Amino acid sequence: MYYKNSASEHIQEGLWWEESCVRRQGGYDLDVSNLPSTLRWFPKGAVLAFVPATGKAKLVKTFEVYETANANATTLKVKDPYGLAAVGDTIAGKEVSAVSLADGVATLTIAALAAKLTAGDVVADASASGTLLGLNYATVDLRDNDYPSVTPTLQAYEIEEDTLPFPVNDTIKQGLGDRHQFKII
């Protein structure tokens, strides 16, 4: 007999007013093809999108710009503490052709940016324009789990944006709709 820790440790989990939260019926299989194989926990509060072609939910990757990048720049530095950025992702509207990661900052090689991005801006992958399902309701253990499933929120109020595991931008907030309201500080 052995003890298997099934509680997440050292990850940031989203907080909201639990009494107002409504979850979608059932669960969705999680498409892990865009996640690093080293990711152990899929955190509560991650933004989920529905992919009709696969019938699965997937993470909408978002990153905070670490260093200002001018228009026509071919590299973009973003905060990436989980090592999520990957070749083939479409970040800030450009396909990523190379990634180097050091100290939680990813340097992405991309085609020339169309517009300037300032440090602190939030950029998202192409999934942000798809069908947003909601926020992941509970942390999921990905270890030894061949078919992980997630349950998105249908409604959540007083979401504390600073507690979400990944940053969100205005496009995502609008996509989540009026039934997801962020706490006003």
N, C-alpha and C positions, 0 to 999 in steps of 0.2 A: 504494500500500500504506500502511496506517496501523496503528498500534498501539492495540488496545482493551484497557484494563485490565479484567481479569475477576476481580480479587481485591477483596474488600470492604475498605473503609477506614473507620476511625472508627466502627465499630458494635460493640456488645457481643455476644459470642457465648458461648453456654452451654458449660460445661466439665463433663465427667464422665469416668469411667474407661473409655476407649475400648475396652480389651480385653474389657470385660464387656458392651458395647453390642450389641444385636441390633436390626436394622432390620426393619420390616415388608416383606413381599414386594412388589415393584413400587413404583410411585409413585401418588400421587393428584393429580389436577388441583387447583390452588389456586384457590379462589373469591376473586377480588380485588375484588369489589364492595364490601366493607366496609373496604377499604384506601385511603388517600389516593393520588391519582395521582402525587404527588411522591415516594413511597416507592421508593427505588432498590433496596435490598437487603432481602430477607426473611430475618431472622437465624436462625442455628442456635440451637436451644433454645426457640423460640417454641412455645407450647402450641397443638396442633391438635385440632379436633373434626371429626367426620364429619357432613355434612348429607345425610340420606337423600333429601330432595326433589330435590337437584341431583346427588347422587352425587359431590360434591366435598368436599375438606377446606377448612376456613376457620380463620382465626386466632381464638383465644379472647382477646378484648381484656381486659386486666387493668390496673388502675391503683392506685397507692398514694395514699391520701387525704393531701392536702397540709395541709389545715387542718380541725380538728374541726368537724363539722356536727351540730347538735342535731336531735332528732326534730322533724318538721314543717318542717325547713329546705327551701327550694325551690331552693337553689343548693348545689353541691358542687364544691370545688376539689380537683383531682387532679394528680399529676405526669404529664406527657404529653410527654416529650422528642421523640417521633416524630410528634406531631400526629395520633394515631390516632382520638381521640374525634370522633364525628360525630352530627349530628341523626339521630334514628331509632334509635340504639343504645339498648339497655336495660341501664343500669348501676345496680348496687345495687338491682335490681328495679324501677327507674323508667325510663320512656322519656325520652330526652334531647330537649328541644325547641329548645335553642339552645346554642351553644358559642362561647366566646371564648378565645383562646390568647395567652399572653404569657409570655416567658421560660421556656418548658417547663412551664408550669402552665396547665391548662385549667379554666375555670369553666363548669360544666355547669348549665343550667337544667333542672330536673326537677320532677315532682309531689312533694308533701311526703313527706319520708323517714318511714318507719315507726319507725325507731330511730336513736339517736345513732351516729355514726361518728367514731372518734377518729383523729387524725393518725397515720399509719403503718399503719392498717388497709388490707387489700387488697380491692378490689371488682372484680367480674368482670361481663362481659356475660352475657346469657341463654344463650350457647353453653356456658357452664361446666357447665350441668346436662344437656347433651346427651351424645352418645357421644364421649368423649375418645379420640383415636387414640394420642397420645404427644407427644413433643417433636420439633420439626423437626430432622432429623439433620444437615443441612448448609445453609449459607447459599446462597440462590438469588438470582441476578441477575434483577431484574424488568424491566430496561431492554430495550426491543425484543423482549420476550418475550410474545407474544399468549396463549400457553397454558402458563404456568409450572406446574411440578409439584414436589411435595414428597414426601419419604420420612420418615414418622414412625418414631420408635423404638418397639420392642416391649418393650425392656428396657434400662435404664440404671442403673448403680449409682454411688454416691459422687458424685451430682449436686451441684455447688457452686452453691447457690441464689443467692448474690450475683453470680454470673456470668451468670445468665439475663438475656436482654434485657428481659423484662417480669416483674413480680413474680407470685408464685403464692400462693394461700391454701390453707387446709387442705382445702377442698372439692375443689380441683383435685388436690391430692396424693392424696386418697382415690380420686378418679376415675381417676387414673393407675394405681393398684393397687400391689401388693407388688413388682411387677417394676420399679418406679421408686423407688429409694431415695435419699434426700437425705443428704448428708454431715453427720455429727454433729460439731459444732465443740466 
